[in-house]
Amino acid sequence: MDKPIAIVTVSGPMKARSWVPALVVASGVLATVPAAAQLAPPNAAGVTLGHIHLAVTDVEAHTRFFTTMLGGTTVTNGPLSLIQFPGIYIMLRKAEPTGPPAGSVVNHFGLVFRDLPAALALWKASNVHIEQSGNPNQGYVHAPDGVRVEFFGDPALTVPVKMDHIHAYGADTPAMQGWYAQAFGGVPGIRPRVSTPGWIACDFFPGMNWSFSLSAEKLGPTRGRSLDHIGFDVTNLDEFVKTLEARGIAVEAPPRQIPNSKTRVAFLTDPWGTYIEITENLAPGR
């Protein structure tokens, strides 16, 4: 593997970044995720969170960031290359994104770390841009192309790092919550890991949390931005698409097979502009 690199972010989401060699902390604090780590079990609707798909200017730089800095593991499923964390895959596609996630309906996603102090030490030594306010157990790290990853610490984790949440913004959060509950079988609930109980409404999917916050700003769609779309994995794609269509939810691209793989995919967009991929058999070895 090449020497890891990290970013120093210049103020402003779209300004140039300087790249410097990372100062590696040789303590193994972000040991990579075991190859056996998989997606969470499907919920009652046969749905689990599958992947976050990033459209990026430099695939190698993002791969280094998500493995060396955040502890992911590279895996393959036929022709598909993925970065694996417990509960999520990160997928990368080379592109010129129209902008960062900020300004779109999906602002960021979050991971939780078992040893956050050690992770923070690694990021600081590697000159990774970190945002923190008054909470030492929460903040954001910056990946290239304006991708922000929220972080939390939880010493009770059984793995070094795992998926925590996706955070969307909109003018009608109850409607967003209800739509995801109906479409994907999410269970309406309250966001964990916040200082004020009931601070935010959300849906719980197996192993993760889909959070919704109010925004008075008119937000753009995700498609074309560096966080291009979110993927859900289902047990039976054809039947799931039929169920969506019976509920009046249109599928823009019907199910199709990924060549040379067992994976099948379909696409739709939620009413607020989140581009969504639905997959079957995304996880390697299925």
C-alpha positions in Angstrom: 0.0 0.0 0.0 1.2 3.5 -0.7 2.0 5.9 2.1 -1.2 7.4 3.5 -2.0 11.0 2.7 -4.2 13.5 4.4 -5.8 16.8 3.6 -5.4 20.3 4.9 -8.6 22.2 4.1 -8.5 25.8 3.1 -11.5 27.7 4.4 -14.6 27.4 2.1 -16.1 24.2 0.7 -14.9 24.5 -2.9 -11.4 26.1 -2.5 -8.2 24.3 -3.3 -6.7 21.8 -0.9 -3.1 21.1 -0.2 -2.0 17.5 0.2 0.8 16.5 2.5 2.2 13.1 3.7 0.5 11.9 6.8 2.4 11.5 10.0 1.4 7.9 10.8 0.5 7.1 14.4 1.9 3.5 14.8 -0.5 2.3 17.4 -3.0 0.4 15.4 -5.8 2.5 16.9 -7.9 2.3 13.7 -7.3 -1.3 12.9 -9.1 -2.2 9.7 -12.6 -3.7 9.8 -12.6 -7.5 9.7 -13.3 -8.9 6.2 -16.2 -10.8 7.7 -18.1 -7.6 8.6 -21.4 -7.4 6.8 -24.4 -5.2 6.4 -26.9 -5.2 9.2 -29.7 -7.8 9.0 -32.7 -6.6 7.0 -35.7 -5.1 8.7 -39.3 -6.4 8.5 -39.6 -4.9 5.0 -36.5 -6.8 3.8 -34.4 -3.6 3.7 -31.0 -2.7 5.2 -28.7 0.3 4.5 -26.4 -0.8 1.7 -24.0 2.0 0.6 -23.1 5.6 0.2 -21.9 6.4 -3.3 -19.5 9.3 -3.7 -18.7 11.0 -7.0 -15.1 12.1 -6.6 -12.2 13.8 -8.4 -9.6 11.4 -7.1 -10.6 7.8 -6.3 -7.2 6.9 -4.9 -7.2 9.8 -2.5 -10.6 8.9 -1.1 -9.7 5.3 -0.8 -6.7 6.2 1.2 -8.7 8.6 3.4 -11.5 6.1 4.2 -9.1 3.2 4.8 -6.0 4.9 6.5 -7.8 7.6 8.4 -11.2 6.1 9.1 -10.4 2.3 9.3 -12.4 0.9 6.3 -11.3 -2.1 4.3 -11.3 -2.5 0.6 -13.3 -5.4 -0.8 -14.7 -6.5 -4.1 -17.9 -8.0 -5.4 -17.3 -9.1 -8.9 -16.5 -5.9 -10.8 -17.6 -3.7 -7.9 -15.0 -2.1 -5.6 -16.2 -1.2 -2.1 -14.8 0.2 1.1 -16.3 -1.8 3.9 -17.4 -0.6 7.4 -19.7 -2.6 9.7 -23.1 -1.5 8.5 -22.2 0.3 5.3 -20.1 0.2 2.1 -18.6 3.3 0.6 -18.5 3.2 -3.2 -16.4 5.7 -5.3 -16.9 6.8 -8.9 -14.5 9.2 -10.7 -16.4 12.4 -11.7 -16.3 16.1 -11.5 -19.0 16.8 -8.8 -21.2 19.8 -9.1 -20.6 20.7 -5.5 -20.1 19.2 -2.0 -23.0 17.6 0.0 -23.6 20.8 1.9 -26.4 22.6 0.1 -28.1 19.4 -0.9 -30.8 17.5 1.0 -28.2 15.0 2.4 -25.7 17.1 4.3 -23.4 14.4 5.7 -23.1 10.9 7.3 -21.6 9.8 10.5 -19.4 7.0 11.9 -18.9 6.0 15.6 -15.5 5.0 16.9 -14.6 2.8 19.9 -11.4 4.7 20.7 -12.1 8.3 19.7 -9.2 9.9 21.5 -6.8 7.7 19.6 -8.6 8.4 16.3 -8.4 12.2 17.0 -4.7 11.8 17.7 -4.2 10.1 14.4 -6.1 12.7 12.5 -4.3 15.6 14.1 -0.9 14.0 13.5 -1.9 13.5 9.8 -3.1 17.1 9.4 -6.7 16.1 8.7 -9.1 19.0 9.0 -11.3 18.5 12.1 -14.3 20.5 13.2 -15.1 20.4 16.9 -17.0 22.8 19.2 -17.6 22.2 22.9 -18.3 18.4 22.7 -15.1 16.4 22.9 -17.0 13.2 21.9 -18.4 14.6 18.6 -17.2 16.5 15.6 -16.5 16.2 11.8 -13.5 15.2 9.7 -13.1 16.4 6.2 -12.6 14.1 3.3 -11.7 15.4 -0.2 -14.4 17.0 -2.4 -16.1 18.7 0.6 -17.3 15.4 2.1 -17.8 15.8 5.8 -18.0 12.7 8.1 -19.4 13.3 11.6 -17.8 11.2 14.3 -18.8 10.1 17.8 -17.0 8.0 20.4 -18.5 4.9 22.1 -16.1 2.8 24.1 -18.8 0.0 24.3 -18.5 -0.8 20.6 -17.4 -4.3 19.8 -15.6 -3.1 16.6 -13.2 -0.2 16.1 -15.6 1.8 13.9 -19.1 1.3 12.5 -21.8 3.2 10.6 -23.9 5.5 12.7 -26.3 7.8 10.7 -27.2 9.7 7.5 -28.3 13.3 8.1 -30.9 14.9 5.8 -32.4 18.4 5.9 -35.7 19.7 4.7 -38.7 21.9 5.4 -41.0 19.1 6.5 -39.2 16.6 8.6 -42.3 14.7 9.7 -43.2 14.1 6.1 -39.7 12.9 5.4 -39.8 10.6 8.3 -43.1 9.2 7.3 -42.1 8.7 3.7 -39.0 6.6 4.7 -41.1 4.7 7.1 -43.5 3.8 4.4 -41.1 3.2 1.6 -38.3 1.4 3.4 -39.8 0.1 6.6 -38.0 2.5 8.9 -39.3 2.8 12.5 -39.9 6.4 13.6 -37.8 7.3 16.6 -35.5 9.9 18.2 -31.9 10.6 17.3 -29.4 9.1 19.8 -26.1 10.7 20.8 -27.4 14.2 21.1 -27.4 16.5 24.2 -31.1 17.3 24.2 -33.5 14.3 24.1 -36.0 14.6 21.3 -33.7 17.1 19.5 -34.3 15.5 16.1 -36.8 13.1 14.5 -35.5 10.2 12.6 -36.1 6.6 11.3 -34.2 3.7 12.6 -32.9 1.2 10.1 -31.0 -1.9 11.2 -27.6 -0.8 12.5 -28.1 2.9 11.7 -30.1 6.0 12.0 -31.6 8.3 9.3 -31.8 11.7 10.9 -33.9 14.7 9.7 -33.4 18.3 10.6 -35.4 21.4 9.6 -34.0 23.8 7.1 -35.5 27.0 5.9 -33.0 27.1 3.0 -34.1 25.6 -0.4 -31.8 22.6 -0.8 -30.7 21.0 -4.0 -30.8 17.3 -5.1 -28.0 15.0 -4.3 -27.4 13.7 -7.8 -24.2 15.1 -9.3 -22.7 16.2 -6.0 -19.8 14.5 -4.3 -22.4 12.6 -2.2 -24.3 11.5 -5.2 -26.7 8.9 -3.8 -27.6 6.5 -0.9 -28.1 2.8 -1.4 -30.5 0.4 0.3 -30.0 -3.4 -0.1 -33.1 -5.6 -0.3 -33.7 -9.3 -0.2 -35.8 -9.4 -3.4 -35.5 -6.4 -5.7 -38.3 -7.3 -8.1 -40.8 -7.8 -5.3 -39.6 -4.7 -3.5 -40.0 -2.5 -6.6 -43.6 -3.9 -7.1 -44.4 -2.9 -3.5 -43.0 0.6 -4.1 -45.0 1.1 -7.3 -48.2 -0.2 -5.6 -47.7 2.6 -3.0 -47.4 5.2 -5.8 -43.6 5.5 -5.5 -42.1 5.7 -9.0 -38.9 3.9 -9.9 -36.9 5.8 -12.5 -34.6 3.0 -13.6 -36.1 -0.5 -13.4 -34.2 -3.5 -12.0 -31.1 -4.6 -14.0 -28.2 -6.9 -13.6 -24.7 -5.6 -13.0 -22.6 -7.5 -15.7 -20.4 -10.3 -14.4 -21.9 -10.1 -10.9 -24.9 -11.3 -8.8 -25.8 -7.8 -8.0 -29.0 -6.2 -9.3 -29.9 -2.5 -9.1 -32.7 0.0 -9.5 -33.0 3.8 -8.9 -35.5 6.3 -7.7 -35.5 9.8 -6.1 -37.3 10.7 -3.0 -39.7 13.7 -3.0 -37.0 16.0 -1.6 -34.2 15.2 -4.0 -32.2 12.3 -2.5 -31.1 10.0 -5.3 -31.5 6.4 -4.1 -30.1 3.2 -5.4 -31.8 -0.1 -4.4 -29.5 -3.2 -4.7 -29.9 -6.9 -4.3 -26.8 -9.0 -3.3 -24.5 -6.0 -2.8 -22.4 -7.7 -0.1 -19.4 -9.8 -1.3 -19.9 -13.5 -1.0 -23.7 -13.5 -1.3 
